[in-house]
């Protein structure tokens, strides 16, 4: 028996299959991002904001505006990020900005929701800055791990780095945070509050590294991509994603057709973007993602560290 379906019904079935495939492939990512946004919001509402600690970035600016004018931290953060979203979309494309917009919206909602609970730590400010940094770093690490970001200085740093490649993204973020921390000393009228912010930023950075890179900064992901469009796939990885690749000629064992095998080593938080770029170019590509416990060479650790 041969079953036939009207064209409209076939189109609807294809759309349903695509929706199911999207949910299956991305549900775990968004669940982790939701968890990360909630943890990050807890760091702001329970530790840093109640103790007048503004640990850099747009959230730090929003924390100071909340102190001065009683404005909601989450809502102000979202508003401040809107022009940055537009700039980021122009520079990197709307598709690239999607996860950042979702992450920022989640963080903003959680911050303003948790603030309604009225629960905050009001003891030793050193403890507040340390635990604020721990929660902040853990939350941001989870978001970064799944291909998102919290906007703000992340967007500024990435866009400026595209135009000024001789200045690293880390340096731009560090300078931006330093400016915000310096202003916090003026706003709160205390140099100590700025020093507490430095403790929170330092602690947060260490936790981000631990979540994203693991215990070793040499950790990464090795993508093994088998595709019938090796040139197009390698071009988008090296071009738009700015990652290096190694291209190997191969032949399918069953089909005997000519294929390309692409090897690409990336940081864990870059793996999602590279996979997305590959499937965008070749939706039939076969991708193996393996954990690499030590990567050395250009873009990773110096070769001399392993000698």
N, C-alpha and C positions, 0 to 999 in steps of 0.2 A: 504494500500500500504506500502510495506517495502522498505526503501531506503538503498542501500548498496554503500560503497565507497571503492575504491582500497586501499590497505595497505599504499602505499606511500602518497595518498591524506589524509588518516586519520592521518598519522604522521604529515603532514604539518598543518592540522587543529589544532592538539594538540599544536604544536609549536606556532601557531598564538594565540591560547587561552592563553598560558603561557605568551607570550609577552604582550598581552593586560592586563592580570592580574598583571604582574609586573609593567606596566606603571600606572595602576589604583592605586596600593598599594603604589608606591614609588614616583610618580610624585610630590605630595605635598611636600614630604621631600626634594627632590632636588631643588624645586623652593625656599623653605625657605633657603636652604644652599647657593643658588646663591645670594639671597638677603643679607644674612649674610656676605658672602665673599665680596660683593660690599661695604657694610657699613664699614667693617674692613679695606678694601683698602683705603677708603676715609679718615679714621683716620690717616693712614700712609702718604698718599700723601698731604693731606691738612693741617695737624696739626703737627705730631711728626717729620717726616723726615726733612721738611723745617726748623724746629727750632732746629735741632741737638739734638733731644730727642730720645734715644734708649731704649724703655721700655721692656727690657728683651727678652729672647727667640731667635729663629733663625732670626726673623724679626729684632730684635735689632742688631744682628751681621751684618745682611745684610745692615742695615741702616748705620752702621759705615763704612763698606766696600765701600758703595756708597759715603760717605763723603771723604774717603781716595783715592779711585781709580776711582770714577765716574762709578762704575758698577751698572747695573740695580738691584734694590732691589728685585723685583719679581723673576727675573731669578736666582739670587744668592740664594734666599730662596729655590727655587725649587731644585737647584743643591745640596745645603747643606742637604736637606731632603732625597735625594736618598739613601744614606747609612743607614739612620734611617728607611726608608721604608723597606729595606731588613731585617734589624734587627727586626723590628716590625713584619714582615711577618713570620720570623723564630720562634719568640716567641709566636705569637698570631694567626697565620694562615693568608693566603692571603685574605680570605673572610672578616675577621675582619678589615683589612687594607684598603679595597676598598674605603670606604667613606672618610677616612682620605686622601688618595691619590687624590680623586676627589676634596675635599675641598682645599687642598694645591695648586693644579693646578689652581683652580678658583681664589683663593686669589692672586697667582702669576701673573696671566693674568690681573686681575683687577688693581693690583698695577702698573704694567708697562704701562697699557693702560691709566689709570687716570693721570699718571705722564706726559703724552704727552700734557695734557690740559694746563699745566703751571700755574695752579691756586693754590695758597697756602696762608694760613694765616701767616702774618709776624709781628703781633703785640705783645701784652703782652705774654710772654712765659708761665706764670701761666695759662692764659686762654687757650693757645694752649695745655698744658698738661692735663687740665681738660676736654676739649672737645675732645681731642684725646682719652682720657681714656673712655669717654662716648660712642663715636662711636665704639672704639675697643671692649669694653665690650658688647655692644649691638650686634655687628656683631658676636663675638665669642659665645655669648649666644645663638643666633639663630642657629649657626652651631652645638653647643653641644646638643641643644634641639632635633635635628634631627639625633643624633647618629654619627656625624662627629667630627673631631678635626682638628687642623691646624698643626699637626705633631710636629716637633722640640722637645721641652722639654716635651711635653705631652707623646710622645713615649718613651723618655728616662725614665721619671718618672714611667710610667706603667711597663716597662720592668724591671727596677731596683727593683720596689716594689714586683714583682713576685719572685725575687731572695733574696730580703732583706725585707720581709714583716713587720719587726719591724720598718721600716722607712716609714712614710706615703707618699702618692703621693704628697700631698700638700707641705710637707717639702722639697721634692726633687725639685719641681718646684720653690719654694721660694729660695732655695740655688742657683739653676741655674740662675734665674733672677738676684739675688744679684751679682753673678760673672760678668754677662754681664753689669749690671749697673756700677759696679766698673771699668770695663775696659772703659766704655764710658767716665768716668771722665778723664782718661788718654788720650784717643783718641781726645776728644774735648778740653782738657786742661783746664777744668773748673769743679769744684765740683758742681756748680749750675746746670749744665746740668744733672748731675746724680740725683740731688734732684728733678728736674722737672720730670725725668723718674720715680722716686718713686711715685710722685703724680699721674702720668698717670697710673701706675700699680695698685695703690690703688683704683682709680676711676674705672678702668676697672674691677677689681675683684668684686666690689659692683654691677656693672651693670650686670655682668655675673650671679651673684646670683639672681638678680631681674628678669632676663629673664628666667633662668633655673628653679629656685625654687619658683618664685613668691615673694610676700612680706614677706613670712615667710619661713625660712629654714626648717621648719617641714613639708612643703608640699611634696607630693610624688604621686606615682601612685600605685594603687592596681590592680594586674593582677589576674583574676579569670580564671583558665585554666581547661577546661573539656576535658579529653583525655582518649583514650582506651589504651594508653601506659604510665601510670603514673610513673612507675619506670624509664624508659628511659628519659622521659622529666625532671623529678626531678633531675636525675643524671647530665644532661647537664647544668641545671640551677645552681646547687650547685657546679659543677666541673668547667666547662669552664667559666661560667659567674660569679662565686663566689658570688652568692646571696642565701639567706636562703629561704626555702619554708616550707609550712605546707601542708601535704597530707591528704585528706579526702576521704574515700570510698563512692561511690555513685552508683545508678542504674538508667539507662535511663528510663524515664517515658513511652515512646512509645515503644522502642525496648526491654526494660527489661534487657538489657545487662549490665554487670558490668563495671563501669567507675571509673576514679579517678578525684577528684577536687583538684587542686593545688592552694594555695593562696601564692602570692609572692609580697611583698612590695618593691618598688625600687624608686630611685631618677628619676625624669622625664627624664633626659638625658640617663638613663640606660634602659628605657622601650623598646626602639626600638630593642636594642641588644637582650634582653630577648625574645621578641616576635619572632624575627628572629630565635633564637635558638630553640624555641618551634616548629615553623612551619617546620624547617629543620628536626626535629626529628619525628614530626607527622603532616603531611600536612592537616589532617582532624580535628585537634584540634579546639575546640571552645573557643575563648579567649575574655574575657570582660575586658576592661581597664577603670578603674574608677579613678577619682581624689580624693586623700585623703588629706584633709586640715590640718591634724595634725597626725604625726606618732611619737611614742616614743618607745624607747627600743634600743636594740643592733644595731648599725649602723646608728641610727638616734638620736633624742634628748634624753637626760637623762630623765628617768621617774620622777625624782624629780622636773623637771621644770613644771610639770603639777599638782603637789600636792598643 
